[in-house]
């Protein structure tokens, strides 16, 4: 029985699944339990039932097969909240899934919930009226940075192995730097931002935060 989430990188977690030493469903249950017990306040929405159902059917032959993934709340998953971390949009739902997220899902990543971000991705700390203060796992009196702070806090804090993000002025690089992760701002257009872009279309690139260079390399191979 897996009681705590995997603390290594996503590539090694997939290897564990394939070797039969861990199971995607038990890993997801461990992630959900750890998130519920965490004081980091890095998750703004959880789809527990959906995540567990997907984990039960995970295809571990895929590059990220069965790996729990937090999706930044400025990215979209169809039917999930699309709040932009802003009170006026608290009840809005996403009408589509972001292209990068769709590609990661197709590669086996199991999206279980939304990670906190700064409002509209506008500042480099993750603290909003809608969701409160997200904390750095290395020192909970400090910020994990922003705008992709929730994903960074969760990955660095050992809750899940993959967190999506976007970067216009440091929104991946700063949280990665503040929490000891790998965070790469890609060349513009390297990973598509579609299918619809509502803001930051001239500066923001998409990507994520991981625990290793090889995870980030695999991410880019998947999402290119």
N, C-alpha and C positions, 0 to 999 in steps of 0.2 A: 504494500500500500504506500503510495507516494503521499507524504504528509506535508512537505514543503516544496515550493516551486524550484525548478532547476536553476542553479546559480551560475552555470557556465553559459557559453554562447549558444545561439540558435542552431548552428551547424552541428555542434556536439550533442544537442538535444535530439535532433533528427537521428543521429547515429544511435543514441540510446533507444529510441523508438524502434529502429530497424533491428537492433540486437535483441529486442524483447525485454530489456531491463527496465523500461518505463513504458507507460501507456498514455496516449493522448488524452483519454477521458480522465484518468487519475491526475494527470498534469494540469488539466483545466480546472478540475475540482480544487486542487491545491492552490492554483492561482486565485480562484474566486474566494476561497477561504482566507488567503493572505491579504487580498484587497479589503475584504470586510473587516479584518483585524487591524489594518494599517492606519496610522495617524498622519500619513503623508498628504491625504486629501488630493490624490492625483487622478481620480476617476470621477467623471461627472455623469456617466450613464453606464449601466450594465445590462446586457442581454444574457442572463445566466442560462435560461432554458435553451435558447438558440445555440449558445456556445457549447453546452454539454451535448446537445444533439449532434452538432457538427463534429465534435470530438469523437463521438462514438462511431462515426463514419469516416474518420480521417484517412486519407490516402498517404501513407508514410513514404511512398516512393517519390513523392513530389519534393521539390527543393526545400520548402519550409513546411512539409506535411505534418500537421498537428501542433505547430508551434503557436502558443498564445500571443496575440498581437493587440496592443492598444492603439486605437485610431484617434488622432488629434481631433478635437471637436471643431476645428476649422476645415477638416476634411469631411467628406460625406459618405454615409452608408444609407441606401434607400430605405425609407421608413423609420430611420432613427432620428433623434433630435438634430436640428441644424441651427443651433443657437448663436453661433459666432461668439460664444461666451458673453452674450449681451442680454440684459433683462428684456428689452423690447422684443427679442426673438425667442423668448423662453419656450413658447409653444409651437414653434415652427418645426416642420418635419422635412427631411431631405427627399426630394423627388427622384434622385438618381444616386449612383455610387461613383465616387471619384475614380478616374482612370487608374491612378497608381494603386489605390486600394483594391480595385477589381483585379489587377494583375497579381498582387500579393495573395489575394484570396484564391485565385486560380492556381497559384503555386503552393497552395496548401495551408497558408497562414490562417489561424482561427481567430477572427475578430470577435472579441468578447465584450468590448465596451469602448467608450470615448474617454480620452485623456484630457485633462484641463489645459487651458491656454489663456493667454492674456486676451482681453476684449479686442476683437477684430485683428488680433496679432500685432497690436500697435505698440507694445512696450516690452522690454526685456526682463520683466518679472512676471510671475504667474499668480496674480491676485486680482479677483474680480468681485463685484457686488453679487453676481449670480452664483458663483461657486465658492467664494471665500479664498483663503490663503493656501497655496500648495507649498509643501516644505521639502527641503533638501535632505535626502536620507543620510548624508554624511554629517549634517548638523541641522537639526530641525528648527533652529532659530534663524537659519539662513534660507535664501531663495534658491531654487534650482535654476533660476534664470527663466527666460522666455524668448519667444512666445510659446515654444513647445515644451514648457516646463513639466507638465504632467507626465508626458511620455518619458522624459529624461528621469524624473523622480522614480517612476515605476520600474524602469529597466535597471537603473543603478541600485534601486532599493531591493532588488531581488524578487519583484512581484511577477514580472513577465519579461520575455527575452527580446521583444521587438516593439518599437514605438514609432509611429509615423510622425512626420513633421513637415514644415515648410520654412524657407529661409529667404528673406529679402534683405534684412539688415542684421543678420546674426541669429535668427530664431531657431536654427538647428545648432549652429556652432557654439553659441553662448551656453545653452543648457548642457550640451555635451561637455564643454570645458568645465562648467561648474560642478559636474557630477562624475567626471572620469570616464566618459563614454567616447565612442567613435561617432563623429557627426560631420558629414561632408556636404557642403553646398555645391551642388552640381552645376555644370555649364547650363546656361538657360536653354530649355528645350530638350535637354538630355532625357528627362523623364516627363512625359506629357502631364499637363495640369488639368486637362479636360474632365468630363465633356463640356462643362460650362465654367467660366472663370468670372467671378464677381468683383474681385478687387486685386490690387497688386500685380496686374497682368504684365507689367513691364520690368518688375524687379524680383518677384518671388519665384523660387524654384522648389520642387518637391523632393523629399527624401525621407530619411529616418535616423534614428539613434539606435545603436547596437553596442554589444559588448566586445566586438572584435572587428579587425579589418576584414577578415574573410566573410563575416556576416554582411558587412556593407558591400563587399564585392559581389556576393551572391544576390543581394538586394538589387544592385544596379543591373546585373545580368537579367534578372527577372523583369524589371520595370522598364528597361530601355525600349 
